[in-house]
Amino acid sequence: MCGIVGYVGRRPCEELLLQGLEKLEYRGYDSAGISLLEDDGGVESVHAVGNLANLRAAVERTANDNGALAPAETGIAHTRWATHGKVTEENAHPHDDSSGKVHIVLNGIVENHAELRKRLIGEGENFTSETDAEVVAHLIAHHYDGDLAAATRDAYAELRGHYAFVAMHADEPNRLLGARKECPLVAGVGKGETFLASAIPAFLADTRVAVPIENGEIVEIEADGVRITDTDGTPIERAAEEVTWDAEAAEKGGYETFMLKEIHEQADAVAETITDRLPGDDGVDLSDVDLADEFLRDVGRIVIVACGTSYHAGLVGRYAIEEWARVPVEMDIASEYRYRNPVVGPGDLVIGITQSGETADTLAAMRLAREAGAKVLAVTNIMGSQATRDADAVLYTRAGLEIGVAATKTFLAQVAAMYLLGLRIAQLRGTLPAARIAELVAELKALPLKIDETLEAAAGPVRAVAEKHARREFFLYLGRHIGLPVCLEGALKLKEISYIPTDAYAAGEMKHGPIALLDESTPVVCIATESPVLEKVLSNVEEVRARGADTIAIATAGSERPGEVADATIEVAATDWILQPILAVLPLQLLAYDIAKARGLNVDQPRNLAKTVTVE
Ligand code: G6P
């Protein structure tokens, strides 16, 4: 997650770009930068570590030192959420090529940056940052022959990954080029001025006319218009759209709540978390995580500690690590672990999962383990958070800022991170055949698209179930194996935002208690995706139906049995069965959401809950 914005027009754009960045700060805020193309062809670039107030201060300092920045009418700007390279001024965007003529801002990840960097260095280019993005500036410069559009197309053809970028050339004032591959990009068309940004809010104060850029398109903006082409330069016609959102809706990207927006940002959150860590087809690269391969290979035991939704992500991680890497994994609620005098010590790996990096119980559990001599890994979404300081190593999720109190996209990113870890350990220990690793890598890479597919396909069926059951007084969730954490998370979501009592149970254990709660008024949500335990789950569904309860099965698309057994079926895209939680949880998030909305509740700020819990 990063935010990019560019401007071409007839007004001085420094302030316009800074204001645009402020609206994109939710996409990242660890550093920022701006490059302005001055009338004389010079480019002034300012970078700052920290939030946008720091960039403003740096811009002011530059003005005091060098005289006011010349009023530029073309410029690009960026707010960063670090992926490749530490949070430093050098790594903040915009980046330029060795001649200082080409400047770019990029959101996303260039997968083949290492090989391109090597080649370009061989050709004499001089790199100044550790980022993957810088390669784009050099590559465009390398192809440049007087036409930024042609150079951008040629560069695009060589880039692999998941990104959107905007490029500017000092010799071509009043023109910016952009390209989109999966990450968002949208043009804003004003009177005599045009914007190009990651999201509409960046320019909404100046224009309500937007032209969305689609995957695989190159876009050129000038003060008086937008030209879109495909990668061969063939023009593409696209009608402009009038944006009708008010300021509050704009902050939510046009969604009615932050939670809904964040649910729809999940493909991106997973892609950002996995893409550059799966550089090829045959394995996981966790070189950004400071844990020696030998330690991971020889680790005798893994303990995962977490709270709330993060605990559920840990549970999925446990199944994946044990299944793939054959290392014993213990999972505990952090507030329990810290007070149970746990047996832990050297040779153990203790993983604290915490999206905020600040949850008091998780931090205490991590500290206790570290003091006992275990190696501690933090899995967190927040750079510089306490967890990153208390741990020996950090595996970052890259979900971007999450505002809704009920965690959604941070959960998916955590689960994805645990898959990466499980697969990496399996690779190091040789517990999976190469072909199985390759299969899982391919399936992981396919998840972002399947997340979007599933959200779209499930929306209607979920709404129908929500309408039917919105007034029920109790929901039961059942699942087995990898489906169990999914139902725990689904039940938590519903409880958190709709205030309906829920219970989530291992399906096989239902007959030892919860079955007594069932009657005709109980909706029972069952995770019935394809897996070696599907038949067992379906037997439990039958048992539930025999008590008159209403069963809702979450099933793999194309799988017939659940539909024959359950009262309602909601399908999710097919993937490897161990990876299924990433998709199976999506309808449950939507179900909780639709029911809470139907009950007229504030889903973004449910009563009594807090996003970050820094007390015991
Ligand atoms: C709070 C939040 C949850 C979160 C839990 C753990 O209860 O409302 O969404 O799962 O804390 O937070 P953490 O930041 O440690 O993941």
Residues whose N, C-alpha, C, O or C-beta is under 5 A from the ligand:
A	BS01	G6P	C307 G308 T309 S310 I353 T354 Q355 S356 G357 T359 V405 A406 A407 L609 A610 K611 V613
